[in-house]
Amino acid sequence: MEAVKVYNNNAVSAVQPDGREVVLVGSGVGFAKKPGDTIDERKIEKTYYIQSEFQTKFLQLMKDAGPDAIRAAEDILKYARGKGLELKDQLLVSLIDHICFAIERYEQGIDLPYLMLAETRLLYPREFEAGRWALDQIELRCGVRLPDYEAGYIALQLASASMNREMTYNTLKLTKGCMDIIRDTYGVELDPDQIDTVRLTTHLKFLAQRIFQQVQWTDDDMEGLHEMLLKKHKQNRKCMERLKEYIRDNFDYTLNAQEEVYLLVHLSKIFY
């Protein structure tokens, strides 16, 4: 094959005999090459078949990303799929971009903590595990140990890729907002490893997804139970009013009595 475009010492594009455009990556595969030169196929470590929908960004990344970042992204994608996540090849572009940018921030001393780390860990455990594994792999491939919170950023990318990106972000936003209100109202820190905290967070996740999918529970007659739970702890009524106001003001949704009851049941497991 002949080089069509040389991006850097480690990446070139070419056209195969069948007419398909490919990007070839390997240590030194583009060294001292120019368009029209024959490519040493012994140096090709990876061949990417480019699809039009993400061709431009992928080719742009090839100018800047080294083979180590590309290999790390490939490893992460393979590992996440092995954990049962259904991820498209297009995610590779985002992962490469994120790894390069994270390393650049780290080398410049820019600290950008991920503020929804606890919620991401609880809501997306498979993705978070893959994110933690990714930090080890990035260190192995690129020689840089990124901060622990980067696992959250990578987990969010994996979660967003396997479902609607906007829904993923809004689910995290709603969950974090509600958990912050609960902590503040009751004046306690919630142990993320405690089973009742996990159950509360999971309930908030599914509540959020129903809100964004516009699926509302039927408002069964729960007035007696609702009032009893509100009186069970002196902060319950205040907490529910704050939660209802937050969800109404930020997501244009009004909780009904049944939804309040289920939230109060989870809160009762923690605070009584």
Backbone bond lengths (Angstrom), bond angles and torsions (degrees), N, CA, C in turn:
res aa  C-N    CA-C-N  psi(-1)  N-CA   C-N-CA  omega(-1)  CA-C   N-CA-C  phi
1 M - - - 1.469 - - 1.522 110.48 -
2 E 1.339 114.52 150.83 1.457 120.55 177.07 1.525 110.18 -106.94
3 A 1.319 115.06 146.25 1.461 120.29 178.17 1.525 109.86 -69.85
4 V 1.329 115.96 134.10 1.459 121.72 173.93 1.521 109.67 -96.10
5 K 1.332 115.57 -42.16 1.455 121.40 177.91 1.512 108.59 -146.15
6 V 1.333 116.25 138.24 1.460 121.59 178.78 1.526 107.61 -106.58
7 Y 1.339 116.36 118.95 1.468 120.67 -177.90 1.522 111.44 -88.58
8 N 1.307 115.94 -43.89 1.458 121.80 176.86 1.519 107.47 -164.51
9 N 1.309 117.54 -170.80 1.467 120.52 -177.37 1.522 113.00 -62.69
10 N 1.339 116.11 -18.47 1.464 119.05 -171.85 1.520 114.37 -118.68
11 A 1.328 118.54 7.53 1.462 120.38 -177.75 1.519 111.08 -151.76
12 V 1.326 115.85 131.30 1.462 122.24 176.07 1.526 108.25 -139.42
13 S 1.324 116.22 158.57 1.461 119.72 171.57 1.518 108.57 -108.32
14 A 1.325 114.57 153.29 1.459 120.55 -178.48 1.522 108.54 -152.40
15 V 1.325 116.16 168.62 1.461 121.57 175.69 1.518 108.00 -118.17
16 Q 1.316 115.91 125.67 1.456 120.49 -179.64 1.527 110.63 -75.55
17 P 1.330 117.65 164.30 1.469 120.45 179.43 1.525 113.66 -55.84
18 D 1.350 117.00 -28.14 1.468 119.42 179.28 1.525 112.66 -83.59
19 G 1.345 116.79 2.84 1.452 120.91 175.85 1.510 115.43 92.65
20 R 1.325 117.50 -4.00 1.465 119.53 -179.62 1.521 110.84 -79.51
21 E 1.348 115.21 135.94 1.461 120.31 177.46 1.516 109.20 -82.84
22 V 1.330 115.33 136.69 1.456 120.30 -179.51 1.520 109.62 -134.55
23 V 1.321 114.92 156.36 1.458 121.41 169.13 1.512 106.99 -111.19
24 L 1.317 116.18 129.16 1.455 122.65 -177.75 1.519 108.72 -108.59
25 V 1.310 115.66 128.87 1.458 121.48 -177.40 1.517 109.32 -122.71
26 G 1.312 115.53 137.27 1.453 120.87 177.42 1.514 109.81 176.02
27 S 1.298 116.75 154.21 1.458 120.99 -178.07 1.528 110.55 -63.12
28 G 1.341 116.28 114.99 1.455 121.49 177.39 1.510 115.28 81.37
29 V 1.344 118.24 5.74 1.463 119.08 -176.07 1.530 111.82 -65.66
30 G 1.356 116.92 -25.30 1.458 119.31 179.56 1.512 113.90 -107.00
31 F 1.332 116.84 5.42 1.465 120.36 -175.48 1.527 110.80 -64.59
32 A 1.349 114.70 126.18 1.469 122.49 177.26 1.525 112.52 59.65
33 K 1.336 116.68 23.57 1.461 120.08 178.95 1.526 110.02 -100.35
34 K 1.341 114.05 154.60 1.461 120.83 172.56 1.524 107.23 -138.62
35 P 1.341 117.64 161.80 1.461 119.44 -178.76 1.527 111.89 -51.53
36 G 1.331 115.47 133.39 1.458 121.92 -179.08 1.510 113.70 99.28
37 D 1.338 117.39 -17.76 1.465 120.38 178.03 1.526 110.41 -71.48
38 T 1.322 114.72 149.16 1.464 120.28 176.75 1.526 109.98 -75.66
39 I 1.316 115.75 137.11 1.463 121.25 -178.25 1.522 109.45 -90.16
40 D 1.320 115.27 134.26 1.460 120.83 175.95 1.531 108.08 -76.90
41 E 1.320 116.75 103.48 1.462 120.95 -174.09 1.525 112.45 -66.44
42 R 1.323 117.75 -16.25 1.469 120.05 177.36 1.526 111.29 -68.89
43 K 1.332 116.30 -21.31 1.469 120.27 -178.69 1.530 113.00 -91.97
44 I 1.315 116.85 -3.75 1.467 120.31 -179.38 1.527 109.37 -77.77
45 E 1.314 115.19 118.76 1.466 120.32 178.67 1.522 112.22 -102.51
46 K 1.319 116.65 -26.70 1.463 120.21 -178.95 1.512 109.69 -151.05
47 T 1.329 115.69 138.88 1.456 122.24 177.62 1.523 109.14 -117.04
48 Y 1.344 116.52 126.65 1.460 121.38 179.08 1.522 109.07 -111.64
49 Y 1.312 115.31 127.10 1.457 121.09 176.46 1.528 107.91 -92.22
50 I 1.313 115.97 116.18 1.456 120.92 -169.37 1.522 110.97 -86.79
51 Q 1.348 115.13 129.95 1.455 121.92 174.85 1.521 108.56 -104.84
52 S 1.310 116.03 146.50 1.462 120.76 -170.51 1.521 113.48 -59.84
53 E 1.361 117.75 -32.95 1.462 118.44 -172.75 1.520 113.58 -67.28
54 F 1.327 118.29 -23.04 1.463 117.35 176.70 1.521 111.64 -131.61
55 Q 1.316 115.49 21.92 1.461 121.13 -177.16 1.527 112.02 -63.55
56 T 1.331 117.13 -47.83 1.464 120.69 -173.92 1.517 111.64 -59.82
57 K 1.335 116.15 -49.37 1.460 118.90 -177.49 1.518 111.34 -67.52
58 F 1.327 116.59 -39.12 1.459 119.73 -179.97 1.524 110.32 -62.20
59 L 1.302 116.68 -46.33 1.461 119.97 -178.94 1.526 111.25 -65.44
60 Q 1.338 116.67 -35.69 1.458 119.83 177.00 1.525 110.69 -64.30
61 L 1.334 116.31 -40.38 1.463 120.20 179.59 1.522 111.89 -62.49
62 M 1.316 116.30 -33.22 1.462 120.13 -177.77 1.528 112.30 -61.18
63 K 1.328 116.16 -23.17 1.460 119.18 179.67 1.524 111.73 -71.24
64 D 1.323 115.55 -27.69 1.464 119.71 -171.49 1.524 113.91 -113.51
65 A 1.310 116.88 -31.42 1.467 119.77 -173.34 1.522 111.03 -82.37
66 G 1.319 115.25 133.49 1.455 119.69 174.85 1.515 111.04 -83.05
67 P 1.314 117.75 165.44 1.470 121.04 -178.85 1.517 112.93 -61.33
68 D 1.335 117.80 -28.12 1.463 119.66 -179.15 1.526 111.35 -66.18
69 A 1.329 116.87 -43.37 1.465 120.29 178.12 1.523 110.79 -65.22
70 I 1.324 116.20 -37.65 1.463 120.39 179.03 1.524 110.35 -65.48
71 R 1.321 116.66 -44.41 1.466 119.91 179.49 1.524 110.72 -64.64
72 A 1.326 116.44 -40.30 1.467 119.72 178.76 1.525 110.33 -60.77
73 A 1.331 116.62 -43.80 1.466 120.44 179.24 1.526 111.09 -63.26
74 E 1.317 116.42 -41.01 1.472 120.09 176.88 1.525 111.01 -60.97
75 D 1.321 115.91 -44.04 1.467 120.59 179.99 1.528 110.84 -61.03
76 I 1.329 116.25 -43.62 1.467 121.03 -178.70 1.526 110.62 -64.12
77 L 1.323 116.34 -44.59 1.464 120.74 179.66 1.526 110.79 -61.60
78 K 1.320 116.46 -43.25 1.468 120.78 179.25 1.524 111.11 -64.63
79 Y 1.328 116.50 -42.74 1.466 120.83 -179.48 1.529 110.39 -63.68
80 A 1.338 116.81 -45.24 1.464 120.90 -178.76 1.526 111.04 -62.93
81 R 1.320 116.52 -40.54 1.467 119.36 176.76 1.526 110.90 -63.62
82 G 1.325 115.54 -35.76 1.460 119.82 177.45 1.513 112.97 -65.32
83 K 1.339 116.57 -20.45 1.465 122.14 176.96 1.530 111.82 -89.02
84 G 1.324 115.78 6.36 1.458 119.79 176.15 1.509 115.51 94.33
85 L 1.334 118.22 5.81 1.460 120.63 178.99 1.525 109.67 -81.56
86 E 1.315 116.51 132.37 1.460 121.52 179.21 1.527 108.45 -90.66
87 L 1.320 115.31 104.14 1.462 120.87 -172.72 1.522 110.09 -126.91
88 K 1.324 116.37 136.67 1.456 121.65 179.23 1.527 110.70 -83.13
89 D 1.331 115.19 159.01 1.464 120.46 -179.85 1.528 111.86 -60.67
90 Q 1.342 116.32 -28.00 1.461 119.76 -178.06 1.524 112.49 -59.93
91 L 1.332 117.37 -22.97 1.463 120.25 179.43 1.523 111.18 -61.89
92 L 1.332 117.03 -25.70 1.460 120.50 -179.44 1.527 111.05 -55.21
93 V 1.324 116.75 -39.84 1.465 121.09 -179.69 1.524 110.36 -60.40
94 S 1.334 116.59 -47.59 1.468 120.82 -179.07 1.518 111.67 -64.58
95 L 1.329 116.40 -38.57 1.463 119.91 -179.71 1.527 111.43 -66.47
96 I 1.329 116.57 -44.52 1.468 119.97 177.90 1.525 109.80 -59.71
97 D 1.325 115.61 -46.72 1.461 121.05 -179.45 1.525 110.72 -60.05
98 H 1.330 116.46 -44.21 1.464 119.97 -178.50 1.525 111.37 -65.68
99 I 1.318 116.98 -43.75 1.469 120.75 -179.46 1.527 110.45 -60.63
100 C 1.325 116.14 -46.84 1.472 119.93 -179.36 1.526 111.16 -61.87
101 F 1.330 116.30 -43.64 1.463 120.47 -178.15 1.527 110.96 -69.51
102 A 1.336 117.27 -38.23 1.467 120.83 179.39 1.526 110.73 -64.94
103 I 1.323 116.40 -41.65 1.465 120.24 178.36 1.526 110.25 -65.78
104 E 1.327 116.11 -40.70 1.471 120.46 178.22 1.531 110.69 -61.49
105 R 1.335 117.16 -44.79 1.466 120.62 178.00 1.522 110.83 -61.54
106 Y 1.324 115.75 -43.33 1.465 120.58 -178.59 1.528 110.56 -61.75
107 E 1.327 116.61 -45.33 1.462 120.85 -178.07 1.526 112.05 -67.96
108 Q 1.332 117.20 -25.18 1.464 121.28 178.01 1.525 112.14 -90.45
109 G 1.330 116.48 0.60 1.462 120.79 179.20 1.515 114.16 73.10
110 I 1.332 116.92 23.34 1.467 121.20 179.52 1.525 108.81 -90.29
111 D 1.333 115.93 117.84 1.462 121.51 -178.78 1.525 108.75 -100.55
112 L 1.325 116.82 121.54 1.459 121.48 -176.64 1.527 109.28 -131.91
113 P 1.342 117.60 74.47 1.471 121.07 -175.88 1.526 112.31 -57.82
114 Y 1.313 114.65 147.04 1.467 122.08 178.27 1.522 107.82 -89.80
115 L 1.326 117.07 112.29 1.461 121.71 -168.23 1.525 113.60 -79.94
116 M 1.320 118.11 -8.90 1.466 120.70 179.75 1.527 111.08 -112.42
117 L 1.337 115.79 31.50 1.463 121.02 -174.39 1.527 111.84 -60.82
118 A 1.331 116.82 -49.93 1.468 119.95 -177.00 1.521 111.24 -62.36
119 E 1.339 116.45 -42.18 1.461 119.69 -178.98 1.527 111.21 -67.84
120 T 1.329 117.32 -39.21 1.463 120.46 178.94 1.523 110.68 -64.51
121 R 1.312 115.58 -41.86 1.467 120.20 178.63 1.526 111.41 -59.26
122 L 1.333 116.82 -41.05 1.459 120.80 -177.76 1.527 112.75 -78.70
123 L 1.327 117.23 -38.99 1.459 120.82 -175.40 1.521 112.98 -79.56
124 Y 1.317 116.66 -32.92 1.465 120.75 -175.21 1.532 109.97 -129.42
125 P 1.337 117.40 69.33 1.471 120.32 -173.58 1.528 113.90 -63.05
126 R 1.342 117.85 -38.85 1.473 119.49 179.45 1.520 110.68 -66.62
127 E 1.314 115.67 -43.37 1.463 119.72 179.55 1.525 110.83 -65.34
128 F 1.341 116.28 -38.42 1.461 119.49 -179.12 1.527 110.66 -68.66
129 E 1.322 116.63 -39.22 1.470 119.19 176.62 1.527 110.34 -61.01
130 A 1.336 115.85 -42.23 1.465 119.69 177.27 1.524 110.75 -63.80
131 G 1.336 117.24 -36.12 1.461 120.73 177.36 1.513 112.33 -64.02
132 R 1.327 116.33 -41.63 1.470 119.86 178.04 1.527 110.31 -66.08
133 W 1.331 116.59 -41.67 1.463 120.49 177.17 1.526 109.97 -61.98
134 A 1.327 115.96 -36.73 1.466 120.74 -178.64 1.520 111.78 -60.74
135 L 1.334 117.31 -36.21 1.466 119.79 179.98 1.523 110.98 -61.84
136 D 1.329 116.40 -40.67 1.470 120.05 177.40 1.523 110.61 -64.89
137 Q 1.330 115.86 -40.30 1.463 119.76 -177.29 1.523 111.31 -70.41
138 I 1.324 117.00 -37.96 1.469 120.32 176.79 1.524 110.04 -64.08
139 E 1.327 116.33 -40.60 1.465 119.63 177.31 1.522 110.53 -63.64
140 L 1.329 116.56 -41.73 1.464 120.81 179.98 1.521 111.35 -64.39
141 R 1.328 117.00 -44.69 1.463 121.59 -175.20 1.531 112.88 -80.76
142 C 1.336 116.03 -40.72 1.470 120.42 -169.92 1.521 113.77 -108.64
143 G 1.329 117.17 -9.81 1.461 120.29 178.03 1.512 114.58 73.72
144 V 1.332 117.36 21.29 1.466 122.05 -179.85 1.523 108.44 -127.61
145 R 1.347 116.01 127.69 1.461 119.88 176.06 1.524 108.65 -95.93
146 L 1.318 115.15 104.95 1.459 120.27 -179.50 1.528 110.59 -75.76
147 P 1.334 117.98 155.43 1.472 121.02 178.77 1.526 111.74 -58.35
148 D 1.321 116.15 153.05 1.462 121.23 -176.79 1.524 112.36 -58.25
149 Y 1.350 117.18 -32.44 1.465 118.43 -176.73 1.528 112.65 -66.88
150 E 1.342 117.57 -17.04 1.462 119.47 177.41 1.526 111.53 -62.31
151 A 1.341 116.93 -23.64 1.467 120.01 175.65 1.522 110.40 -59.07
152 G 1.336 116.50 -34.63 1.461 120.62 178.60 1.516 112.37 -67.78
153 Y 1.332 116.72 -41.87 1.461 120.06 178.09 1.534 111.06 -62.08
154 I 1.329 116.08 -43.41 1.463 119.82 -179.73 1.522 110.20 -67.09
155 A 1.338 116.88 -41.28 1.466 120.68 177.75 1.528 110.94 -59.46
156 L 1.333 116.72 -40.47 1.463 120.53 179.05 1.524 110.83 -64.02
157 Q 1.326 116.91 -38.91 1.463 119.79 176.73 1.522 110.95 -62.17
158 L 1.329 116.64 -43.88 1.464 120.80 -179.76 1.522 110.79 -65.06
159 A 1.333 116.61 -42.88 1.466 120.36 179.83 1.525 110.84 -65.36
160 S 1.324 116.41 -41.96 1.462 120.80 -179.05 1.522 111.36 -65.61
161 A 1.325 116.26 -32.80 1.464 120.30 -178.26 1.520 111.95 -73.31
162 S 1.339 116.76 -26.37 1.463 119.78 -177.13 1.525 112.15 -95.48
163 M 1.342 117.54 -4.56 1.457 121.36 175.09 1.520 108.16 -150.34
164 N 1.318 116.67 -179.58 1.457 121.05 -179.09 1.526 110.95 -60.07
165 R 1.331 117.18 125.33 1.467 121.50 -175.48 1.531 111.63 -60.63
166 E 1.333 116.57 -44.02 1.463 119.43 -178.80 1.520 110.73 -64.93
167 M 1.340 116.89 -39.70 1.461 119.76 178.94 1.525 110.86 -65.36
168 T 1.330 117.36 -38.56 1.460 120.72 178.23 1.524 110.56 -60.33
169 Y 1.323 116.30 -47.87 1.467 120.13 -178.83 1.526 110.70 -64.25
170 N 1.329 117.02 -45.92 1.461 120.01 -178.10 1.525 112.05 -66.73
171 T 1.333 116.81 -33.76 1.465 120.23 175.92 1.520 110.23 -62.11
172 L 1.325 116.19 -45.10 1.463 120.26 177.67 1.528 111.14 -64.70
173 K 1.328 116.33 -41.31 1.468 120.30 -179.21 1.525 110.82 -62.59
174 L 1.332 116.94 -46.64 1.461 120.19 -179.75 1.521 110.94 -64.10
175 T 1.328 116.04 -45.21 1.464 120.02 -177.99 1.522 111.11 -62.89
176 K 1.323 116.48 -47.13 1.469 119.68 -179.82 1.525 110.89 -63.43
177 G 1.327 116.84 -43.28 1.454 119.86 179.73 1.519 112.06 -59.98
178 C 1.332 116.31 -43.92 1.464 120.48 179.36 1.527 111.30 -67.04
179 M 1.321 117.39 -42.25 1.468 120.25 179.98 1.527 110.77 -64.71
180 D 1.331 117.27 -37.56 1.471 120.46 177.37 1.530 110.71 -63.83
181 I 1.329 116.44 -41.04 1.466 120.60 178.24 1.526 110.54 -63.49
182 I 1.324 116.84 -43.06 1.468 121.14 -179.52 1.527 110.54 -63.19
183 R 1.331 116.57 -46.05 1.473 119.90 178.82 1.530 110.62 -59.87
184 D 1.318 115.86 -44.55 1.462 120.14 -176.39 1.529 111.49 -69.26
185 T 1.323 117.58 -41.82 1.464 120.94 -176.60 1.526 111.75 -66.90
186 Y 1.331 116.01 -43.67 1.466 119.58 -177.51 1.527 112.38 -89.51
187 G 1.334 116.25 -9.70 1.461 120.10 177.21 1.509 114.19 67.12
188 V 1.335 116.90 36.67 1.466 120.49 -178.62 1.527 109.44 -136.28
189 E 1.324 114.91 159.46 1.455 121.60 169.27 1.524 108.03 -94.70
190 L 1.311 116.66 140.58 1.458 121.24 -179.59 1.519 109.53 -99.02
191 D 1.317 116.57 128.71 1.461 122.12 179.88 1.525 108.97 -75.56
192 P 1.345 118.64 113.81 1.466 120.25 -177.15 1.521 113.73 -65.21
193 D 1.339 117.12 -17.44 1.462 120.22 179.80 1.525 112.53 -93.32
194 Q 1.336 116.66 -5.47 1.464 120.07 -179.78 1.525 109.35 -79.15
195 I 1.331 117.19 133.93 1.459 121.30 -169.97 1.524 112.60 -59.04
196 D 1.336 117.70 -37.08 1.465 119.27 -178.88 1.523 111.82 -70.37
197 T 1.334 117.31 -30.64 1.468 120.46 174.31 1.523 110.35 -67.43
198 V 1.321 116.20 -42.12 1.467 120.94 177.49 1.524 110.02 -60.12
199 R 1.327 116.78 -43.64 1.468 120.57 -179.19 1.528 111.56 -65.86
200 L 1.331 116.37 -40.22 1.466 120.00 177.42 1.521 110.72 -62.51
201 T 1.319 116.27 -45.55 1.469 120.37 -179.20 1.523 110.78 -64.07
202 T 1.325 116.83 -41.54 1.462 120.79 178.20 1.525 110.58 -63.23
203 H 1.323 116.65 -40.74 1.467 120.05 177.45 1.528 110.74 -61.48
204 L 1.323 117.24 -43.02 1.464 120.70 178.56 1.526 111.18 -63.06
205 K 1.324 116.15 -36.59 1.469 120.32 177.84 1.527 110.50 -60.32
206 F 1.330 116.35 -48.67 1.461 119.20 -177.70 1.531 111.57 -72.22
207 L 1.328 116.70 -31.62 1.461 119.64 173.10 1.525 109.76 -61.18
208 A 1.328 116.40 -45.91 1.468 120.98 179.41 1.523 111.15 -59.85
209 Q 1.317 116.70 -45.02 1.463 119.70 -177.63 1.524 111.26 -65.65
210 R 1.333 117.33 -36.06 1.466 119.56 176.37 1.527 110.85 -67.87
211 I 1.332 116.30 -38.63 1.463 119.59 178.07 1.523 110.43 -60.66
212 F 1.331 116.55 -46.73 1.467 120.13 -175.62 1.526 112.13 -74.90
213 Q 1.339 116.27 -21.34 1.465 120.25 174.99 1.526 111.45 -93.52
214 Q 1.342 115.34 1.74 1.466 122.91 177.76 1.526 111.86 57.96
215 V 1.329 114.97 45.32 1.464 121.82 175.96 1.523 107.26 -114.03
216 Q 1.321 116.51 111.53 1.468 120.55 -176.72 1.521 110.11 -108.71
217 W 1.344 115.35 138.18 1.458 119.55 174.00 1.521 109.59 -64.92
218 T 1.341 115.72 149.27 1.458 119.35 173.38 1.523 108.82 -67.75
219 D 1.311 115.47 140.64 1.466 120.63 -176.67 1.527 109.32 -85.49
220 D 1.340 115.91 76.43 1.457 120.52 179.90 1.526 110.30 -64.98
221 D 1.326 115.40 165.00 1.462 120.71 -178.73 1.523 109.74 -73.49
222 M 1.320 116.26 95.44 1.462 121.79 -179.35 1.519 110.90 -124.50
223 E 1.323 116.42 22.47 1.458 119.70 -173.20 1.524 112.13 -59.45
224 G 1.348 116.48 -42.51 1.461 119.58 -178.93 1.513 112.32 -63.64
225 L 1.335 116.42 -48.62 1.468 121.33 179.38 1.521 110.57 -65.14
226 H 1.320 116.19 -39.99 1.460 121.81 179.89 1.526 110.72 -58.04
227 E 1.332 116.32 -48.60 1.461 120.81 -177.99 1.527 111.04 -67.75
228 M 1.339 116.62 -37.74 1.462 120.29 179.30 1.527 111.10 -62.81
229 L 1.332 116.85 -43.16 1.460 120.82 -179.33 1.526 111.36 -68.62
230 L 1.314 116.89 -35.82 1.465 119.81 177.87 1.527 111.32 -62.33
231 K 1.330 116.82 -32.80 1.463 121.38 -177.34 1.527 112.94 -87.38
232 K 1.325 116.67 -7.84 1.465 119.89 -171.92 1.519 112.50 -70.35
233 H 1.317 117.86 -26.66 1.467 122.58 177.63 1.522 107.33 -138.41
234 K 1.308 116.74 140.15 1.468 120.41 -173.86 1.525 113.20 -62.05
235 Q 1.340 117.65 -21.70 1.462 120.56 -178.10 1.528 112.59 -97.08
236 N 1.332 117.67 -4.48 1.465 119.58 -174.51 1.529 112.87 -60.63
237 R 1.326 116.38 -47.78 1.462 119.52 -176.66 1.535 110.78 -63.67
238 K 1.328 115.71 -43.89 1.465 119.98 178.93 1.525 110.64 -62.25
239 C 1.333 116.79 -42.91 1.466 120.64 -179.21 1.525 110.82 -63.24
240 M 1.340 117.44 -44.69 1.458 120.17 -178.87 1.524 111.04 -65.14
241 E 1.324 117.49 -38.85 1.465 119.77 178.27 1.528 110.64 -62.77
242 R 1.323 116.24 -40.93 1.468 120.00 179.40 1.530 110.98 -67.78
243 L 1.332 116.95 -41.38 1.465 120.67 178.99 1.528 110.70 -63.91
244 K 1.324 116.88 -45.09 1.464 120.93 179.71 1.526 110.88 -61.29
245 E 1.333 115.69 -43.31 1.465 119.97 179.98 1.526 111.01 -64.39
246 Y 1.337 116.71 -42.71 1.470 120.53 -179.96 1.526 110.85 -61.95
247 I 1.327 116.93 -47.31 1.467 120.58 -177.82 1.527 110.58 -67.89
248 R 1.332 116.67 -39.69 1.468 119.90 179.30 1.529 111.51 -65.46
249 D 1.329 116.41 -45.01 1.467 120.05 -175.37 1.522 112.75 -73.54
250 N 1.335 117.03 -32.80 1.466 120.19 -175.11 1.523 114.05 -96.92
251 F 1.338 117.04 -25.05 1.463 119.19 -174.40 1.530 112.77 -129.42
252 D 1.345 116.53 7.18 1.461 121.71 174.79 1.534 111.59 54.27
253 Y 1.327 115.19 46.85 1.471 120.09 -178.31 1.524 108.32 -140.57
254 T 1.330 116.35 136.23 1.463 121.33 179.51 1.522 109.81 -108.84
255 L 1.321 116.10 120.21 1.463 120.12 177.96 1.521 109.89 -65.76
256 N 1.347 116.06 139.56 1.456 118.49 173.97 1.525 109.80 -95.27
257 A 1.329 116.62 177.72 1.467 120.95 -174.07 1.520 112.01 -61.42
258 Q 1.331 117.69 -38.94 1.463 119.99 -179.04 1.523 110.91 -64.86
259 E 1.320 116.92 -41.56 1.462 120.27 178.87 1.525 110.92 -65.96
260 E 1.333 116.49 -37.10 1.465 119.64 175.79 1.522 110.89 -64.10
261 V 1.328 116.76 -41.43 1.468 120.59 -179.32 1.519 110.90 -59.75
262 Y 1.333 117.49 -45.69 1.462 119.82 -178.96 1.528 111.36 -64.04
263 L 1.322 116.98 -37.95 1.464 119.70 175.68 1.527 111.02 -64.82
264 L 1.322 116.69 -43.16 1.463 120.76 -179.79 1.521 111.79 -64.79
265 V 1.319 116.72 -35.43 1.471 119.99 176.73 1.522 110.20 -61.80
266 H 1.328 117.27 -44.48 1.469 120.31 178.67 1.526 111.00 -65.21
267 L 1.320 116.97 -40.44 1.467 119.99 178.39 1.525 110.95 -64.23
268 S 1.332 116.10 -36.73 1.467 119.31 -178.95 1.521 111.76 -64.99
269 K 1.329 116.49 -29.29 1.468 120.13 178.24 1.528 111.22 -67.20
270 I 1.318 116.41 -28.05 1.465 121.09 -176.16 1.522 111.89 -90.37
271 F 1.322 117.20 -40.93 1.463 120.02 -167.56 1.528 114.92 -104.06
272 Y 1.340 118.65 -1.84 1.462 118.54 178.04 1.525 109.71 -116.83
